[in-house]
Amino acid sequence: MTHNTPAQHTKSATDGGESGEPPTKKRFERRVERTSSLTERGFACIALDRPTDGVNVGHTLRAALGFGARMVILGGADPKINVQKLSTDPGRAYRHVPVLEVDEIFDAMPNDCTPVAVEITDNATNLVNFVHPERACYIFGPENGSISSKILNKCQFIVKIPTTMSLNLGMTVNIVMYDRLAKATRSNEA
């Protein structure tokens, strides 16, 4: 990594070099000459509404690490779930992706982040046609239910995976995160 350094300063007649006069104010180059090394813009985070099964939380943490999510929010999680001891997270993703355990998901959601509910509803957008927001928090419901109406009403988008049946929570998280990655990769190559 290179750092900006002041321009080289050589003594001259104006700064007391050879003439013996007191030096004047030094001038430094202020222009940043490097460009950003970010390959993509934005971020994604994952939120689970009232998760009850540590197996699915482990799969979610692995998906977060594998697909580059910046954070996982566990809203109203079963207190028996210990993210440090999940059999389905052998890589200990919690050491690399922050996991926030909160009562209310929206209390931990980053600023300027678009909430996207992943839920089977009549008015949900098919994931195949969905254009992912640059900064998104994907919210998934519990294993044995749906995202609460309180959360759904706050979401800017609701998307569904076009299947003939309900999917496992961990699998759903992986599909949505893969879809985001695949569409971002295609748009960067175009």
N, C-alpha and C positions, 0 to 999 in steps of 0.2 A: 504494500500500500504506500503510495507516495503522499507526502504532505506538502502543503503550500509552504514555501520558504521565502523569506524576503529576498529581493533581488540583490545581487552582489553589489557591494558599495566600495567604490574606489575613491581614494583621496584625490581631490583636485584643488584648484586655487580657491574655489568658493567654500570649501569646507575646512580650510585651515591647513591644507596639505603642504605645499611648498612655500606658500607666502607667509606662514606663521600666524595668520589671522585666526580668531576663534571660529570653530566650525558652525555652519548653518544647519538648519533642520535636515535630517536625513530623509531621503525619499525612498519608499519601498514600492515595489510592484504589487498592486492590489488585485489584479485580474486573476480569476480562477481559471486555470488552463486545463483542468481535467474534466471529463464528463462523468455522469453518473454510471456506475457499474450495474445498476438494477436492470435485470433482463425483462421484468414484467412489472406492471403497475398494480396497485391495489393489494387486497388481502382477503382471506376468507377465515372465518371462525365457525366453529360448530357448537351448537347448544342442544342439550338434551333436556326435554321437559319431563320431570318426574321419572327418571330411569329407575328400574327396580332390579335389573339383572347385571351383575358385574361382568359377565361374559360379554354382553353387548357393549358395555362401557369400554372394556379392553379392546374390542374390535374397533370402536370409535377412535380410541387413542392411537391405534396403529394406523388407521386411515388418515388421521390428522397429521401424523408424522410423515407418512408415505406420500401424501398428496399436498403437503406444504401449508396446511392450515396453521394459523398463527396462535390459536388459543382454543381451548375447549371449556365450555361453560356447562356445569351440571346444576340445573335448577330444580330444587326440591328433591334431590336424590335420596334413595333409600340409605339410611345411616349405616347399614351393614356393608355398603360398598366401600372398599378400601383401595384407592387407585394405586397404591404402592404394592399391592399384592394380588394382581389380576393375572390369572393363568393365560388369558388370551392376549396379554401384552408382555411377551418375554423380553422385548427390547427396552422396556421401561421408558416408554414414550413420555411419561409425565416429567422426566428429567430434561426433556428437550422442548416440549410444548407446554406452556402454562395451563394448568387446570384450575378453574375457579369454581368452588362449590358455594352456591348462593341460594337464597330462598326464591328470588325473582330473577329470571333471566335478563330482563331489560335493565336491571340495576348494574349488571356487569358488561353489558354490550358496549363496544367502543363507540365513540362519537363519530358522526358522519358515516354510519354503517347502515346498509339496507337490510332490514330483517326479511328473510325469505322462509316461509313455513313450507315444510315438505309433508303434505297430507293429502289423503284421498278425499276430495270434495267435488261437488258438481261444478263449481266455478274455477277449479284449479287449472293452471296452464300445464300442458303436456311438457315434460322435461325435454323431450326431443326438440321442441320448438322454442325453448326458453333461452333468452339471452341473459347470461349471468351479469349481475352488477359488478362494477370494479371492486367495491368494498362491500362484502356481504357477510351476514351471519345466518347460517342455515340452521333452522330450528326443527328438531325432530321430536315426535311425540313418544310416549311411553310404549313399552312392549305390548301391554295389554289394553291399550286405549288410544285416544286421539289427543292432539294438542288442545289445550284448554281454549275455550272461546275467547277468554280474556287476552290470550297471546295472539290467537288468529286475528282478532280485530285490530291489533297493532302492527301486523305484518303488511308490508307494501306489496308483496307477491306471495301467492300460494302455488306451489308446483306439485305435480304428481308424476310418479313413474308409471308408464303405461304397461301394467301387468294384468293378468287375469285373476290374481289373488294378492292378498296382503303379503308383504315381505318382512323378513326378520330385520330388526332395527340396525344391527351392525352391517348387514348387507345393503340396506337402503343408504346408509351414510357413505359407504364405499362407492356405490353407483353414482350418487350425486357429486361427490368430490372428483371422481374420475371424469364425469361429464364436464365439469368446470375446467379441469386440466386439459382434456381433449379439445374442447372448443377454444380455449386460450391458445393452445399450441397451433391449431389450424389458422387462427386469425393472425398469429405472429408470423406464420410462414407465407401468408398471402401477400 
